[in-house]
Every structure is written in structure tokens, then in C-alpha cells.
Amino acid sequence: MWHQSFGLIGKSYTHDTTGSFLLGKWLYMPLCSVPLCSAVVDVAIQDYVADVASELTYQNKSSISTEVLFVFPPGPQMSIYSFQSCSEDAKVQAMLQDEVPVSRDEWANHHRGVGGATHGLPGDQLSVLLLLTQAQQLHEATGSWENLEYLQDQSRYPGKVFACFLGTLSPGRELVVTLRYVQELSREPDGAARFVLPQTLHPYTQLYAWNCHSSHLPYSLLLTASLQSPRGVANVQANCSLTPLIYTAQDHSTAQVCSPECKDPRSSWGCMSTLRNKGCDEKLGSVPVLLVQSWVWSLLCMTTHVLQVSLAGSPPGQHDLELLVYFGDPSAVSAVVEKGNPEAPPGSLLGDPMVLVTLAPSIPEPMPGQHQSGEFIFLLDTTFLERAQDSLLFLLKSLPLGCYFNIYCYEAASMGIYPQSVEYTQDNLTNALWRIPSTGSSLGDTNLLETLRSVYSTPRPRGHARQVWLFMTGLPSDKEAIAAEVCHHRNSHRCFSFYFSEDSAALAIALARETGGEVTYVSSNNSMTAVVLQCLKRALKPAAEVVSLSWTLPRGLEVEVLGGTPQSIFQGQHSLLYAQIHGQAQLPMCFQDTTVAKGVMTLQCSLEGQDVTHMVEFPLYSQGDGRLAGHRLAVRSLLQRLFLEAASGSGDEPRHRAVEISLASGIICPFTSYVGIRTSQRVNWYRGPLALLAPCQSHVPCQLVELPGLCKDSSCYPVTIWVPPGWLTAVRESWRALRRLTCGIAALPNQGACSKAHKPLPPSVSSLKYVDPTAYVLRSPIFGPRSTEAFAECQKLVVLQSEDGSWALSSGLASVLEVDEAEIKRKMPGEVMEPSIWATVLAVTWLHRPDKCYQDYCELLEAKAVTWLCSRAVSQLDKCLEAANNLLGSSAKPNIFRL
């Protein structure tokens, strides 16, 4: 079974020993991992940015030649900028080229000009001809494209992978792959930068079986990590053996660690149970996993069969090699300068120095009873109101005191219930619930774009971080413009996206990703309330409001913050900015030494209403390693924004700029594509006249392939077929011809949802097509009947709660508690001065009845009630709780009041 690591995949054509050429045979195509002999990995970590350079050596240890394909699944926040392979026969290098879209009209006009007859063709037939023509040109330029289509058609791993066909590897021969990429690292809650070595570079979790009595890997691994931070490198933790931390600077701003020997990181846990169960001699990577799948009638009216690979994927291993890098001050503001590429033109994105800015101010927890800040804007459609009115009630009731809110029903009108956000009070909440339009008042036309523009035009209350909650039950028609609009305002808010159908997944993910929010797929109505309240609990973390970010630099220099500065930074998060320095410093005569020139960055933010200032001094001259990790990640961020601008119809300028930046930096974008350049290696011993000729070059398939994962249709599962007599030779000799004939036909709509063909170039660009749903989505759990019953029980109680968290002593409350109202008043302790205190204690106690669990629905509501009680009657709670337990037959403990 194939796993997520991929790496170098080998393919060879074989057949079963049963049968004969005259009688027919079962045809197989075994796939196996080409063994990894050694891996050398050099990691440069600079705060929360990493540059990884790896060299992987593979060897064909089989007795036959095999076609090889290198597959690497780039993780989120990761971009490849260099790839090449080298063997004794040839060198293959991945290059970027401009991907010029060809429209249907341009294709038709071209063929009319050369005598082609396209008049009168139906749209579907014209699409097929265009598809076949492009597929034929692609095969003529590259050949062997079926190797990439194996992955795309049958892989069970969902997501995007980099794949490059590297030719044929002879028995005993080695192939060296060099892969370089940059990556933004995640930040742990304690401030550590987390780096995980991809399984492609260290595939110990699968495809290899080693002696169960030895902890050594079947390949050598050398890992070197260079660490740099102006805050100082404090410590490094890893789940593998490393050398002690060696500081290379007196101020501990740079350090280095490496692996002393090649050990399995899991050796301390012993061998895997699966290996013990299967036995040590089992060859995990040699099991044939390729069978043959039936295809359609060809244009020659003969039945053809196209071989397809069935690759299975799996989630990441539980024991990936992981580094945690701790800096001197985990919650601080830092700036480090990365020098530009001396070969790039001055003033260009790669030529000028780049400042990597980390904004992670210390944000304390709010004091008990303190009003919380925040602006919550809810964007609803009428379908959501039909399905989740109860969820909206729980959500609004759970908002904290001191916040601001507003509600937009964007299918009914683009304006909010209030002209702008209002303070969260009982009157405003009651008025909002009354003014929400009924489901029948919908205009029938989704107007989400105008609603978002209306939201962005309203002022944000000072000191309140804006959070937009978007509920989508369908996909708006103007999705590209919506994504571009949110991207334009990404620094002013964060977005929590909830979607209910798969067609709106890409848009929901894009909006949350651009703003640093969250996205959730709601699979059922009974889970919606719990999921929304869980997101609200995370959204209630305090935030620092960024007032300004200013720079003090020598005369002649100026700073441009690429992408702007966020207006809020939430607790537990950090903001990584890329600021480029332009110009030439004009220093006084006594300070002509540029190595001592310094700059100052000043961050002013507001914490709990108080202004806090952070001043960071940084040297303008950098002694960096020249690997340009910060520059390339800045390019990656800029390309994403340019793509959204181009997709929203902003003219040709964003596209032209994106192509120029992509080709110069090596970072791919949707307007560029990979092409593999294969250069034949010259034989060392040959000294004849032909040695003066230039090496032969050709194109090979190389691209980012979107793998949909396991197909849902039963026809997508591979099946074994019987090859009729004489067909084995025909298939071997006519593979490419048969493939050209069937690749276009397989794409016809009626041939099945999982038939794949070469992707035609779209007439318009879609920014949502490149969103990976598997890397970002939180899925809602499915709750059983017991949870549904609990929801119905506590819903009646929630309706009666005031916005401050208290309950009034009323007949409605007595009905929910199933106790006579007169009995409630009679059992009220004499020390209680306010009936609402006694009523609130009863409600909280009722939520803690034996064999009942309302945690998923009432955690935030109960916290508001407890806060209200502690602010008014702390000394009375013990006696009130005792009386409440006697009245309700409960046994709640004083800790429910945090006592």
C-alpha cells in the first residue's frame, strides 16, 4: 500500500506466469518504491521561516530496468524553488515557463486560418477537438504522460503533489535527486517554531522493513539545522538524537545542531507492532498494486484497455521527525534583515534587502469579571435561518458582555440590521432577534459581495478586533470577486467560514485562509450548534489592536511592508510580515562603514485599552547565508494576492507581474507551469568528433498534480482484466498511440465522474481551483440522539437567560426546572437579597444534574452566569447551592462557581 511519502516510484511491465501468448494472460504492472540509500538534509531556520536543501540518493536494486517518477507532496505554507535529478545517463531539471491560456475562439480561428473546418461544430465536439489537439501536442513534446495520470486517476492521497518523470533507471544504477523548498513554520502555544521533516526525505514509516532486532534504518540520514534569531536561540527539542546545541555567535543569535548518527527516531519505542505481526522478512514495497481498468471504445472501433495505477494514501505518520526551536523571548517583536540576491537588479523584489518581522506581543488573559472586547459580524443567508435558528440563538446568547455585534441577512438585503455594530446589551439583542427577516422575505438572489462591501465601509469600534462569521449554504455566482474583496481587506479582520455543501468549500477555505481564521464543514443540523459554539470559544481569546508600525532608517532608505500590517493580533497567534528596504543609505562621513548602520522598528498597539510600545533595533547589514528564504516566501505571498486580483478581472497587469516574479524567483504560480528539461549525459570515455556537439535535450512531464483522493464511484476502483491473445505485444508497442486516442474520449461527460484527461486551458482564471480542502478544513462531528435530547432540554432554559448571564425568577423558569414557582420562592435562602441571584443559582445547578451533560451547548452561557454571580453574591453562593441541591435533588459541588 502506498503512503503519503511517495518519493521515487518505479514501474515495470510484467505479466502473470499463468497463461500463454496464444491463450491470453493476466496483465499486471507492479509499482514499488525505489530504495532510498541516503538522505542529506540541510535546514536553515530563521525565526519562523525555513529553507530546506535536500539530496536524496536512490538505487535500483532490482534485476530489470524501471521507469521512475519522483513525487513530493508539498505541505501547506511550503513552496518548491529548485528541483533536479542526476544519473549516469541524464540530468533532469524542473524549469518554470509562462502558461499562456488559449481560448476556444482563438483555437477555432487558428484552424480556420490553416484550412481547418470548425464551422457548425457543436460546443461539446469543439471542446473534444480542442482537448485532443492539446493532448497530442503535449504528448509530442513530452511523452510518457501516463505516468502522471496514474497518480491523478487512482491515488487515494487527496491534495496537490509535485511529480516529475525521470526516465528509465537501469539495474544497479543510482539516481540523485536535489530538492529545495521554503516554508513558513507554525508557532506552538509556548512560542516554539515547529519544523517537521517531510516523509519523502525520511520515509521510515512505510515501504521499508528492517531487522526487528536493530534500530538502524535501511538508509543513511544526515540532518543539519542552522538556527538564527535576533532574540537568541534558547533551546532545541527533537524526537531524535541530535548533537548538543553549538552557538556560532557570542550573543547566541546563531546556532547549529545535527544528527550524530543515523538512528530511527522510534527506536526508543521498539519495532512497530505491524512489523512484528507481519514478520521481519516481509517486503512491504514489493507488493504489486497495479491492476488494469477497462476503458471505452476507441475511434478505431476496437476495445482498448488503458493501464492505471492504484495508489493508496495514508495520513502523516505519528512519529515524524520533528524539531522544536525555542527563542530567547517567545512573546516579543523581532526584525531580522535578509540580504538580497547580488545578481538580481537593484530595486527588484529579489535584489533589495528584506526585513522579516515577527509580531507576537504578550497578550494576558482578561481579569475575571472584566468585559471582553471584540466585534462580531454575522453574515447569514435565509437557508441557514431555516435550518439553524436555534443555533443562532445559542450563538448570540453566548456573546460576552462588552463586545459589539451586527447581523446581515445577505439574501434579503446588503445592509445590516443596524447601520453599524452596536454594543451587546439586552435591548439591542432583543431588537436584533426581532428584526431578523423571515425566511420568506428572501429576494432569491445572493448578494454576498455587496454585503461584504457594506461591512467594510462601516467603522470598526476602537479597541475591538473585527471577526466576520460567514454561513454559506450555497455557492455565490460572483465567488471570484468575493475572494478578491476579502483578500483586499484581509488585514482588517479574520473570517470564520461555515459551509454546508461541497461546492462552496473552496470559497469558504480561501476566505478563512486569507484572514487567518477558521473554516468548518457542517455535515448535519444537530451538530451545528455545538460546532459554532466551539469556534466562538476560540474566537473569544483576547487580541492586541495594532495602532501603527513605523520605521526609523538612515536617510535615503525607505521601507515597504508587502501586504500591509494587520490591525489585530490574537492571543496564541503571531503575524509574520515581509518588509523590503529600498534605496541607498546616505550616511555621514564618520559612519561610512555600512556594517554598523542600524534601523529601528516601532510597534504601537493597544492592550486592554492601554497603549503599549515595542521598539526593536536591528542592523541593516546582514551576514545571511544568501539562501533568500524570506524573499521567496514574500514572493509566495505576493503571488497569491496577484492571482486573486487577476481572477477578479483587474486587467492584465497583475498577471504580467505575477509571471515576471514567478520566473525570477522559481516559485510557481497559476500563470506559470513546470517543464522538465532532460539533458543527456556525455559518456566519459568517448573522445570522438560527436563529443563537440551540444548534449541532447528533450522535455519530460513535470508539474503540480491535483490528486482528488479515492473516487466515490464504484467504477473508479481498479479491476483486473483478461488480456486477449496477442494483445500483450500490441499494448507494449503501441502504448503512446493508444493513449493519444483514448485520453480525449475518456474526458467526455458521460464516461464517468472519475475519467481524467489532459486539462484544457480555461478561458478565464479561477482563484478557487487551487485551494486544497484537505489542508485546512475542520469537520463537524456527528452527534447522537442523546445529544439532540440534551439540546432540546437546555434550549428552553437558554431562551430565558439575560444577556448578562442571569435568570429572572419567573413561571417560565419554574416550568423548565419542573418545580412549582411558589415552592421556589419559599425555599429561597433568607440571606439572598435579589431573586435573580437565587434563580441563577438554580439554573446553573440544573445544568449539573446527574447523568446530564450540557457542556457542548452551555459552557459559555454557564461561564457568563458564574461571572455574574461572583460579581454580586460570592458570600451567599455556598448556602444558595445547598438549598438548590435540596430543591432539585442534585449534588453539584461548589467548584461549579469556581470556588
N, C-alpha and C positions, 0 to 999 in steps of 0.2 A: 504494500500500500504506500502510495506517495504521500509526502508530508509537505509542510509549508516551506521547508528549507530549500527545495529544488536544488540549485547548483548546476553541475554539469550532468546532463542526461544523455545516455547513449541509446541508440536504436540500431537494431539489426534485423534483417528479414530472414525468418526461418519458417519451417513448416513441421507439422507433426510427422512422426515416423510411420504412422499408420497410413495405409492407402498408397496409391501409386500415381504416376503422371497420367496413365490411361484411365484409371478409375476415379481420379479426383482425390483431393486431400483437404484436411482442415488447415486453414491458413492462420498463423499467429504472427504477431510482431512483438517480441518481448522488449520491454523497456527496463532499464536498470540504471542505477546511479553509477557513474564513472568514479572509481575510488579517489578520494582526496588524499594526497600524500603529505602535503604540508600546507600550512596557512601562516603567513606573516602579516600581522595587522599592526599598523601604527596609527594611534588615535591622538589627536590634538584637541584638548578640551579647554575652551576659553570662556569662563563663566558658564552660560547655558547654551553654548554653541560648540559643535564638534565637527571636526574634519577627519574623515577616516580614509586611509590609504591601505589597501589590502592586496596581497599577492598570493594567489591560490594555484597550487601545482597538482594537476590530476595525471593519472596514468591509466592507460587501457590495459588491464591485466587479463583480458580475455584473449582467446586464440584467434579471433576474427576481427576484421575492421568494423568500425561502428560510426554511424553518423552522430554527431554530438551537437547539443543545443544547450546554451547556458541560460538559466532562468534565475532571476533575482527579484523577489517581491519587495519593493521599497516601502518602508513603513511610513506612517504619517509624519509630516514635518521633515521629510527626507528628500533630497534631490541628488541624482547622479550627475556628475560633471565630466567623468572620464571613464572609458572602458576600452580595453584592448586585450587580445589574446595572441599568443605566440607559440608556434610549434616548429618542428623542423621543416615542415612543408610550406607554411604560410603564416602571415600575420593578418589578423582581422581587427579593424579599429572602427568604433562607432563614431560617426560624424553627424552633425546636425545640418539640415537643409530646410530651405523655405518650402512650406507646404502650401502651394497656391491652389485655392479651391477652383473647381471647374463646374460651372453651372450647366444645366440641361440645355439651355438655349445656345450657349457657346459651343457645346459639343455638336448640336444639330447644325448650326451654321457652318462649323468646320467641315462636316461631312457633306453638306450641300456644295461647299466650295470645291471639294475634291471629287465631286461626282456621286457622292452618296445620296441615296434616295430615302429621305426620312419623312416625306410628306404623307400625311394621313395616318401615321402610326399612332395607335392609342398610347396613352400615358404610361400604362404598365409595360407595354412592349418596348417603348423607348427607354424606360428605366432599365429593362433587362439588357438591351443592346449596349447602353452606356456602361452598365456593370460588367458585361462580358468584355467590352473593349478595354476598360481599365484593368480588369483582371489579366487579360492577355498581355498587355504592356508590362504589368508588374511581374508576370512570370518570365517574360523575355529578359527583363532587367536583372532579376534576382534568381529565380528558380528555387526549387525545394521549399516553396512556401507552405507546403502541407505540414512541415514540422511545427510551425507556429499555430496552424489551425488545429492541430491535435490538442494543444493547450486550451485554445479558446472554445473548442466544441465539447470537450469531455472532462475538463478539470473540475474537481469538486471544491477547489480553493476559490472563494469569491474575492475579487479585488483586482488590482492592477499589478502587472509584473513586467519587468524588463526582460526581453527574450532576444537572443541573437544566435543565429545558426553559424556554427564554426567549421563546418565541413566534415571530413572523414578523418578519424584517428586510427592509425594502424596499430596492430598488436604490439604491446611493449612500449609504445611511444608515449611521451609526456606532452602535456599542454599546460601553459602557464597563463592564467587569467589575472589581469590587473584591473581592479575596480576601485574607483574613488567616488566618495559622496560626502555631502554636508548634511547636517541635521540640527534642528533646534531640540534641545534636551528638555524633558519635563522636570518640573520642580516639585520635590517632595514636600509634605507639610512641614518638615523640620528644616527646610531650606536647601537640602542637598540636591545637586544635579544628578539625574539618573541616566546612566548610559547602559544600553543593552546591546550586546554583540549579536548581530543577526545570525540566525541559524545557518544561513548559506555559508558564512565564514567559519562556523563551528557546529557542524551538523551531528553532534554526538548523540542526539536523542533518537535518531532513527537511521535506518538503512545500513547501519554498521553493527556487527556482532563481534564482540571480542571475548577473550578468555575471562570467564566469570571469576577466576581467582586472581586476576590482575586488574589494577585500577588505571592502567595506561591506555591511552587512546590508540586507534589504528593509524593515526596520522600525527604529525608534529604540529604544535601550535606555539607561536611566539607572539605575545601581545605586549606592546609598549604603549604607555599612555603618558603624554606630556600635558601637564596641567598649568594653567595660568589664570590669575585673577588679581586685580588691584587690591582686593580685600584680603588677600593672602589665602594660601591653601592650608587648611587646618588638618584634614584627615581624609583618608580614603578607605572605604569598606567594600569588600567584594566577597562573592561566594566561591572564590577560587584562591589558590595560593599566589601571592604577589610578594615581590621584594619589598623591604622597608621603604618608606617614603624618603626620597632623596631630594633635598632642596637645592636648586641651582641658582638661587638668588638670596642675598642676605636678609631681605625683608620678607622672605617666604612667599613672594608673589609668583614664583615658578617652581615647579617640582616635577618629579618623574617617578613612575613605578613601571614594573614589567613582570612578566611571568617567569619565575626562575626555572621551571621545568614543565614539561607537558603532562599534566595530570588531568584526569576527569574531575570537574567540579563536584560531581556527585559521589566521588569515591568514599567520602565520609559516611554516606548512607548505604554503601554497598551496591551490589548489582540490582538492576531493575527486576521487579517481580515478573514482568512479562518475559524477560530473557531466561529467568530461572524456570518458568513454566514451559517455555518452548524448547529449552535446551541451548547449549552453547554453540552447537555446530550448525544451527540453522542460518542460512544465508538470507537475511531479510531483504537484501536488494536484488536478488536474482529471480524473484517470482514473476513469471510473465503476467502482465496486467493489460496487455493489448489484445483485444478481440476485434472482430470485423463487424461493421454495422451496414445494414442494407441501405442502398440509396435509390434513386429514381431512374426512370427510363431516360436514356441519353438521346441526343439528336439523331444518332445513327440507328435508333430503334432497336438497340441491343441493351440487355440488362448489364449494368456496371455496378461494381461494388467498390466503395472508397474506404480505405483503412482509416480507422480513427483510434486515437489513444484514449484510454480511460485512466485519468489521473485523479487520485483521491487526495483531498486536503485535510488538514487537521489543525486545531488551534495551537498557538505557540506552546512550547514546552514549559513545564512548571519549574525547570531548573536551568533557565537560560543564564549564560554568563553575564553578570551584572556588576557594574561599578556605581558606587555612591560617593560623590565628591562633595566634601564639606568645606565651605569657605569661612573666612575669619568672622564675618558678621552676616548670618543668613538673612537677616531682615534689614537691608540697607539699600542705598542708592549708589551705583558704581558706574564708571565710564572708563573704557579702555580703547585706545586708538590702534587700529589695524592699518598698516601702510598699504598703499595702492600698488598696483602692478606697474613696474617701471616701463614695461613695454607698451602699456596702454596710453592713449593720448591724454595729456593733461586736461582736466575738466570733464572727463568721461566718468561713467559710473564705476568702472574698474580702476581708473587711473588715480583718482583723488583718494586721500585717506578716509577711512570710515571709523566712526565712533560707535562702539557697541555699548548701549546704555541699558542697564538693568534697573528697573524701578520696582522695588519691593519694600516699601516703607512698613515699619512696625505698626500694626493696627490692633489695638487692645479690644478685648471683649467689652460690650456695654455693661454698665453697672446695673445691678438688679433694680427693677422698677423704672429704669430710665427709658424714656420714649425713644423708639428706634426711628432712624431716618430711612428714606428711600421713596422713590416714585414708581408706582406700579401702574402700567397702562395695559389694559386687556383688549385685544382685538378678537372679536367673535364673529362667526357667521351664523345664520339662522339655523342651519342644520345642527350645529353644535348646541344651540339653545334647545332644540327639540330633544336632543339625546342627553344633555347634561345640565339641565337647570339646577339639579340638586348639587352637582359638583361645583357649579358657580357659586351657589350659596355657601358651601363649606369654604371655598377659596376666599370669598370676600369677608366672611366672618372671622377667618384666621389671620387677617392682616393685622399688623401691630399698630398700637397707638403711636401717633406722631408721624406716620407716613402720609403720603399723598397718593391719590388714585384717580383714574378716569376709565371709562368704558366706551369702546367704539364697536358698534354693530355694522361692520363694513358692507354687508349686503343690503342694508336698509338705507344707510347714509354714510358719507365720508366724514361727517363731523361727530365729535364725541358727545356723550350725554351732558357733559359740562364743557364750556368753551375752552377751559384748560384744567389741569389737575387741581383737585381740591383736597383740603385736609380731611383725614379719616375721622369722621365723627358719626354719631348715631343718626343725626338728621340727614347728613349727606349720604350715608349708606342707605337709609330707608328711601330717600328720594331717588337714588340711583336704581335700586331694585324696582321701584315703581315705574321708572321711565324707560326701562329696557323694553324695546319694541317686541311685540308678539311675533311668533313665527310666521304668521300670515301677512305681515307687513313688508316682507322682502320684495325688493324690486326685481329679483330674479337675475340680476347681473352683478357679479362680484366686482367690487370697486376697491380692492385692497391697495392698489398703487396710490390712488388719491387719498385714501385714509392714512397711509404712511406719510405722505407729504403733509397732510394736516397735522399729524403728530409732531413731525419735525419742525413745523412752523411755530409751535407753541413753546413758550419759555419753560425751562426746567427750574423748579424751585431750588433756590440756593441751598447747598449742603445736602441735597437729596440725589443719590445716584439713580439714574433712569434705567428701568428694566421693562422691556416690552414682552408681553406674553401673547403669542400668536397661536390661535387654534384654527387649523385648516382641515376641513373635511373633503375638499376637492382641490384641484389644481387650477389656479387662475390662468387666464389666457395670456396675460402680459407678464409672465414669470420672469423673463429676462430683464425687463425694466424694473421689476420689483427687486431682483437681486442686486442690480446696479445701484438703485436708490438706497438700499440698506448698506451696501458697501461704502457709499459716499458718506454716510453718517455713522460709520461703524465705531468711531471714537466717542460718540455721544451717549451710547447705551450698550447694553447687552440684551440678547434676544433669547427667550425660552420658546422653542418651537414644538408644537404638538400636532402630529398629523395622524389621520385615521385611515388613509388609503395609500397604497404603494406608489401611485402615480405622482403624489405630492412629496415623496420622500426627498428627492434631490433638492428641491427648493427649500424645504424645511432645514435640511442639513447645511446647505450653503449659508442661510441666514444666521444660524447659530454659530457656525464656524467663523464667519467673518467678524462677529461681535464678541467672541469669547463666551458664548452662552452654552445652553444645553439643548438637545433635541431628543424627543421621546416619541416612539411609535405606540399609540394606544390601540390595543388589539380588541378590547371589549369594554362595554359600558360599565360593567360592575367593577372594573379596575381603575377607571378614570379618576375617581375622587382621590383614592389613595396615592396614585402616581402624581397627581397635581400637587397634593399637599407635601409629598416628599420633596418635590422640586422647590416648593415655597420655603421649606425648612432650610434648604441650601442657599436660597436666594436671600434669606434674612441675615446673612453674615454682614457685619459692618464693612464700610468702604471708606477709603480716603478720597476726597474730592481734589483733583488736581487743579490748582489755581493757575499756575504758569510754569513754564520750563524755559529758562533764559540761559544765555551763554556770554561769557567774557573771554575774548580772544585777542591776540595781538592784531594790530592794525593791518589791514589787507586781507584778513581771513573772515569768512562767514560760514555759518552752519545751516544746512537744510535737513530737517527731520523728515525722512522719507515716510510718507503715510500719516504724518501728523502725530499728535500727542493725545492719549486717551484722557477723557475728562474724569474718569473714576477708576480706582484700583481696589478690588475687593480683597477681603482677608483671605489668606491662603493662596492668592494668585500673585503673579508677577507680570510685568509688562516689559517686553524686550523690544527696544527701539533701535533703529539704524539711522544714524545722523552722519551726513557727509560734509567734510570740510572742503570748501572751495577757496581758491585764491592763493596768493603768495604772501607770507608773513613779512612785514616791514619792521624789522627790529632795530633799536638804537645801535649805535656803533659799539657800545660797550657790551651788547648782548647779541653779537653776530653769530655766536655758537647756537645753532638751531636745536642742538640736543638738550639744551636746558630750558627751552621755551615751554611754557605751560598754559593751559586753559582752565577755566572754571565753569562748571555747570551748576546752576541753582534751580532747585525744585521747590516750589511753594505749594503746599497742599493744606487742606482743612480736615482735621480730625476731631469729631465731636464738637464742632463749632469753633475750635481753636486752630489758629494758623500755625503751621509747622514749616520750618525752612531747612532744607538739606543743601549743603554746599560741598561739591566734590571737585578737587583739583586733580588734573591729570596731565601727564606730559604729552606734548604734541608730537614728539618724535618717538616712534615705536621701533622696538627691536624684534618685531614679529618674525615668524618663520616664513612669511611670504606665501602661505597656502590660501589666503583670501577666503576663509570660511565665512566671515562676516559679510564680505562683499557679495558672495554668491547667495547667501540667504537673503540679503537685501534685494538681490535681483529676483529671487523666487517670489518674495512678497510683492514686489513691484509688478511682475508679470501677471500675477493673479488679478491685480486691480486693473491693469490694462486690458486684460481679457474681458472682464466684466464691462468695461467701457465700450469695447468693440462690439460685444454681444448685444448691448442695449441700443446700438445704432448711432454711435457718436462719431461716425465718419471713418476714414481710412487711417488717420494719424495714429490712433492707439495701436492698430495692427502693425503698421510700419515700424513704430518704435519698439514694439514687443519683439518683432523678428530681429531687428538690429541688436537689441540687448541679448536675446537668446543665443544668437550665433556667436557673439563676442564672449559670452560667459560660459558656454557649454551647458547651460540649464535649459531643458526643454520646456516649451510652452505649446498650447494647442495650435499655434500657427507654424510651428516647426515640427519636423519629424526626424527620426533616426534613419540613417542608411549605413549599412555595413560595408566597409571597403576592405576587400581581401587582396592582399599583396603576396604574390608567390615569393618564397624564399629561394635565393640562389644556392645551388649546390657548391659547397666549399671547394671540392677538388676539381671542379670544371674550370678550365682556363681557355676555352675555345673562343672563336670570333663572336658567338652569340652572347658571351659574357659582357660585352659592351652595351647590349641592349638594355633598356629600362625594364625593371621587373613587371610582370603581367599583373594587371589589376582588374578586379571584377566586383560586382555588387552581390551581397548576400542579405537575406532577410534579417532585419534588426528593427525592433520597435517596442513601444509600450503596448501591451496586450491587455485588454479588459477581460477578465475571466468571470463569467456570470455565476460560477459555482455549479452545484449539482442541479441538473434540469429537473423540473417538476413533472414534465410529460413523460409517460412511460416509454415512449419511443426514443427518448434520449439515452436510455441505458444501452450500453453496447451489448451486442449479441454475437454469438459465434455462427458463422455461415459455412456452408459447404462449397468449396471451390470446384466447379465442374472440370472435367478432364481438359487438359491443355491450357487452362486459364492461368496457371501459375507463371508460365513463361511470358504470357501476354501482359500480365499485370506488371511484372518486373521490367519489361522492355518499354511499355507504353504508359508508364505512371504519369508523367507530366502531361501527356496528351489527354489522357482520360480525366485528369484533374481539371484541365482547362475547359473541357466540355461540360463538366458537372458543377463547377464552382458557381457559375451564374444561375443554373437551373435550381440548385439547392436553395437559393435565396428567394424563390418565388413564395408568395404569402401562403399558398395553400399546401405547402410541403411540410408544415410542422413548425412549431414555435421555436424549435432548437436548431433548425438548419441554419448554418452560418455560411457567409460568403464574404468576399472582399468588400470592405465597407466603402460605399461610394462617397465621394467628397460632397458634403452638404452644400446647398446653395446659400445657406445662412449659418452663422455660427451660434452654437448653443453653449452657454457657460455652465449649464447644469449637467451636461452629458459627462463631464469629467469628475463628478462628485462620487466618492466611494462610500456607499451606505454602510459598509461593514466596519468602518474605522471610527464611527462616531455615534451611532445610534444607541440609545438606551431603550430597551423594550419593556413594556409594562407587563407585570405578572398577571396570571390568571387566578382570580380568587374564587373559592368555592362557595356553596350555598350558605355555609356558616358565616362567612364574611359578609355576604349580602344581607343576612338576617341582622347582623350587628349594625350594619349601615342604616337599615330601616329603623332600628330601635333608637340609635343616638341622633338620628335626623330630627326627630320631634323635639329633643332637648336643645339642639343647636339653634333651631328657629327662635327659641325664647331667649337666647343669650344676647346681652347688650354688647355694643362694640368695645367697651372697656373690659369685658370678660366676666361681668357679674350677671346674676339672675335676680329677677324680682320675685317676691313671694306672691304667687297667683294661683288661680284654679288650674291654669294650663300646666304649670309646673307640677301641681299635685296630681294631675292626670297622668303625666309621664312617670312620676315616681310611684304611681298606683297606691297613694296614701291620701286619706281624706284631708282636705285643706284645714279643717278645724283641728284635726289631730296634729298637723304640722305646727300650727300656731301654738297649740297647747304644750308641745314638747320643746319649744324654743327655750334655750337657757336664759335665765334672768339677766346674766351679765351682758347679753347681746343688746346693743342699743339700736342697731339697724336691722330690719327684717331681711334686707338684701344680703347681709353677711350670712345669716342663717340659711337662706335659700341657696346661696352659692356653695356653702359647705356641703349641703345636702346633694347638690348636683355633682360636685367633684367626688363625693363619697359613692354616689350611684354609679359613676363611671368605673369604680374599682370593685364592683360586685364580684363574688366568687364565680368562677367558670365563665367570666365575660371578658372580652378583650376588645377595646375600642381604640387601641393605640394607633392604628393606621389612620383613623379619621379624626381623633380628638386630641392628639398630642399638643398641637399648637393652641387649640382652644382651651385646654386644661391649663397650659402654661400661663395664658392670659388671666385666667380665673385665679390661679395661685398668686400671681404677681399682684393682682388687685386686692386679694385678701391680706397678703403680707404687708401691704401698704396701709391697711386700715385696722386690722384686728389681730395682730400677731399674738397678743397675750390671751386672746379668747379662743384660739383655734383648738387647743387641747380639749377643753370642755365641750366645744361645739362638735368635735369629731367623735367624742364618746357618746354624746346624745344622738348624733346622726347614725352611728353604728347600731345603737339600740333600736332606733326607729325603723331603719331599713333592713335590719338583720345582717349587716355586713361586718367585716373585720378589718377594715382599712387601717393602715399604720400611719403614725404621724409623719413619716417621710414623704407622704404624698404632698405635703405642704412645704417640702424642703426643710423640715425641722430636724 
